[in-house]
Amino acid sequence: MDVLGVKDRSSNVKEHKMTRYFSLLILVIGMMLSLVPALQATDLPPELPLWETPPKDYVVETDVKEQVRSNQAEPGSLSGANRVFSSISSPTYSIHRPKNPNGVGLVICPGGGYTEVWLDREGHDLAIWLKDRGVTSLVLKYRTYLPSNNSSENTWPSYLGAVQADGEQAIRILRKNAFDLGLRPNKIGICGFSAGGHLALTCSLYTKPKQETGVSAMPDFAGLFYPGIPENVDQAIKSRMMPESSIPGICPMFIMNARDDQLTPADKCLDFYAMLLKVGVNAELHLFGKGSHGFDMGTGRGKSVALWPTSFAAWLYDTNMIIQD
């Protein structure tokens, strides 16, 4: 019995050591996996101030500070991050530079209903994907709507004018630095998701060719990804396409949405596309059978909707923004 007891105790000790070893190993692996998104996020390009002098056309309360929450990154996220910013009063931007730029520059406007900016899911993830294809992207963290009860300046119309100025400034930054970034000044575009798509469309239809800087903020192409469509868009199109208009014609547009999108309905995109066709604008429309709203890169939302980034890149070739090697 004593011999058996010694053997049993020895066996228990070994089992205890093995259990501790595997528990420690699982803990270390778990910690390493939890660090992967953080490590990837630190590889993102730095945020730079969008304006040299802080804009004064839309002023929020000085005691309201920018906020950010970090959600679980989506499976397959290229940035490994999923940050959502709000109460943004000091807009910033980050530039993703490919090793071999193909001359195309693109401003990316994430969505968030103009009260938030989903910077990674609808910004950096697309920029990283395009970077591998030679496109230089500027991810824009624009000002969000935060009205003040004490100021008549912080109204919705004044905010829309201010956030449009942010989009225009981002375009000018790419165009002004085209030589250093390896870009062609006539191949600078803007795109956006949801509210960011509304911003991209606004900058495409309502922007004046040149402002006080002398650098044009007019995009050469636009990508509208499940975008919000302005109510008066038909009037804007007619105005831009009038023979006496001093503003160049409407740039080529890539539009995509999902049939089951309830927030920015697909029929709005269909109507908008029909308007563009009627006046001869070079436009392409993709409506996917499933995806709902906010499907960003499309991963996990359906087989066909996950192909939209590839279609967008192919469209850049078809419009001669990217020249075939």
Beta strands, then each sheet from edge to edge (+ up, - down):
strand 1: 48-49
strand 2: 67-70
strand 3: 83-86
strand 4: 92-96
strand 5: 105-109
strand 6: 116-118
strand 7: 136-141
strand 8: 188-193
strand 9: 222-225
strand 10: 253-258
strand 11: 283-288
sheet 1: 1+ 4- 7+ 5+ 8+ 9+ 10+ 11+
sheet 2: 2+ 3- 6+
end
